[in-house]
Each structure stands twice: as C-alpha cells, then as structure tokens.
Amino acid sequence: VQLQASGGGLVQAGGSLRLSCAASGRAFSSYVMGWFRQAPGNEREFVANIRWSVGSAYYADSVKGRFTISRDNVKNTVYLQMNSLKPEDTAVYYCAADPRGWDRMSVYPRSYEYWGQGTLVTVSS
C-alpha cells in the first residue's frame, strides 16, 4: 500500500485548501482512511476519517463544520476540503489507512497501518 499526500501550502486565515491522498497497492473497500495532523511540539492528532465502502465520515470537534472528507472510488483518492482555516490549523497533515475498516473507525494513530509522507499546511493570521 502506498499513500501519496498533496495539496498543502500557505493560506490566509479564513481561506481554503483541498488536500488529496492518492492510494495504490490494493483495493480499499474494507479500509478506513484517515487524516491526521501534527504541529511542532505536539502529538499527532486525529482530524477526520471515512469508511471507504459506504463513505460514512467522522470528524474531530475542532474541525467539524469546516472540514469535509470524501473519497473518489474511480481515482482511488481521498480528499480533505478545508474551509474557514485558522492559524491553529497549521500543521503537517498525514493521510493514513486502517485495513480493519469493517471493524472500527478509529481516531488513534496506532490503529492505522499505512501512512503517507505528509503535506504542510500553514495558515497565516
């Protein structure tokens, strides 16, 4: 399994970005795909996840109503649309894949077996 994250950049507060995570290596219908982020000096934290098979999603309270996770079955890509960005959203964002998607929708990084390389999002005030 390979995950390739992209789409990060510099944006002003209140702006938007869309992150992409291109997944390859196997079929992902039984997987849960997640986005996590890590700011300097902080632990990696959960942002959102989605069950690939049915598209059901779950969000951290800090991003609920501002971020939207989705997936494209044809392109094998997961997206994170980020609106109304705040300086506190600044972090490296990682996509991840949990093969036990039939069993759980975990918010813990340790549940995710595969990780992308991360993409930096910087929100200026």
N, C-alpha and C positions, 0 to 999 in steps of 0.2 A: 504494500500500500504506500502510495506517495501522495502527499498533500502539498500544494503549492499556493501559498497565500500572496495576495497582491492588493493594491488599491490604497495603501496608506499614503499619507502626505501631510502637508501643513495647511490648516484651515483656520479661519477666524471663528471665534465663539458665535454660535448661532447658525453656523454653516452645516454642510452635509458632506458625507463621503460614503462611498459604497465599497466595501471590501469583498473580495472574491477568494474562494478556496477551490481550486481545481483538484479533483480527486481521481486517482487512477490506480490500477492494480487488481481490482476485483469488483464484483457487484456490491453495491452498498445498501441494498434493500433492507437488510436486517440491522443496519447500523444506526446509531445516533451520532450526529455531527454537532460539535460544539465550537463556540468561540470563547476564548479566554483572553485576559489581558494582564499585563504586568507593568506597573510603573516602577521607576527606580526606587530601590529600597523597600519595595512592597512584595508581598507574596502574589503568586499568580491567582487571579480571581475569575470566577465564572461570570460570563456575560449573557449568553443565550445558547440554547440548543434546539435541535429539531430532529424528530424521528423521520428518517428518510422515507419509510414506506408510506406513511399517511400524511406527513407534513405537519404534525402537531408540534407546537413550539412552547418553550418555557423561557422566561426572562428573569434576570436579576432585577430587584426592585429599583436599583439605581438607573436602569436604562429603560424600564417599562414605559411604553408610550412614546419613546423617542427612537428606539432601535427596532428593526424588523429583520428577522432571519427567514430565509427562504432557500429553496433548492430547485435546481433545474435538472430533471431526470435525463434529458437528452444530452446536455453538456456535462453532466456529472460534476456539477459545480454548486457550491453553497455560497450564499451571499449574506452579507450583513449590511443593511442600509442603516446609516447612522444620521439622524437629523437632530437639529437643535443641540449641536455639540457644545460641550462645556470644557473649560480648561482642565477640569478634573477627569475628563475622559482621555487625557494624554497618557499614552502607554504603548508598549509593543503588543499588538494583537496577534493571537495564535489561533489557528483552526486545529481541530483535533477530531479523531474518530474513535468511537467506542463500538467494538464488534458485538457487544451484548445489548443491542438496541431493542431486542424483543422483550428484555427482562427489566430494563430500568431506563430512566432518563436522569443520569447522574449530573450533579453540579460540582463534583470533586475531580480535580485534575488527575488523580491517581487512577480513576476509572477508565481513562482514555489511553488507548494503547498506541495510537499513531498521532504524530504531531507534524504540523508544517513548520516552516522556518521563522515565521513571524513577520509582521509588517508594522512599521512605526507610524502612529497617528499622533500628531502634535496639534493641539488646539490653543491658539493664542487669544489672550484676553483683549 
